[in-house]
Amino acid sequence: MTTFTQVQTQPDPYAPFLISQAIKANGLVFVSGQAAIGDDGNLVGIGDFDKQADQAFRN
């Protein structure tokens, strides 16, 4: 039987965007890519790939 657990921090800055920080499953941890979320918790550069990529790398 596979057991899945969502990894979250408190506060969870990704919660409004329904983005999972990571998932634990059977002793493994699966992480997703970095989101272009600014220090204010908002998505940066909506519709602008270059701005989002820059913010993701800064994060």
HUSULJO-V809728 format. One record per residue. N is the residue number from 1. PSI is psi in degrees with one decimal (* if undefined). Layout:
n->N psi->PSI
n->N psi->PSI
//
This chain:
n->1 psi->130.9
n->2 psi->131.4
n->3 psi->125.8
n->4 psi->136.6
n->5 psi->130.1
n->6 psi->134.3
n->7 psi->127.8
n->8 psi->148.2
n->9 psi->163.4
n->10 psi->116.9
n->11 psi->159.0
n->12 psi->100.0
n->13 psi->-15.1
n->14 psi->-9.6
n->15 psi->-44.4
n->16 psi->-22.3
n->17 psi->3.6
n->18 psi->38.6
n->19 psi->128.5
n->20 psi->133.1
n->21 psi->-39.2
n->22 psi->163.5
n->23 psi->131.7
n->24 psi->133.7
n->25 psi->116.8
n->26 psi->46.5
n->27 psi->0.8
n->28 psi->153.2
n->29 psi->123.8
n->30 psi->122.3
n->31 psi->154.0
n->32 psi->177.6
n->33 psi->171.1
n->34 psi->138.0
n->35 psi->156.4
n->36 psi->62.0
n->37 psi->127.3
n->38 psi->176.5
n->39 psi->-23.6
n->40 psi->0.2
n->41 psi->2.7
n->42 psi->152.5
n->43 psi->132.2
n->44 psi->140.7
n->45 psi->47.8
n->46 psi->125.1
n->47 psi->4.1
n->48 psi->99.0
n->49 psi->-45.7
n->50 psi->-42.6
n->51 psi->-40.0
n->52 psi->-41.4
n->53 psi->-43.3
n->54 psi->-45.7
n->55 psi->-40.2
n->56 psi->-42.1
n->57 psi->-33.4
n->58 psi->-38.8
n->59 psi->*
//
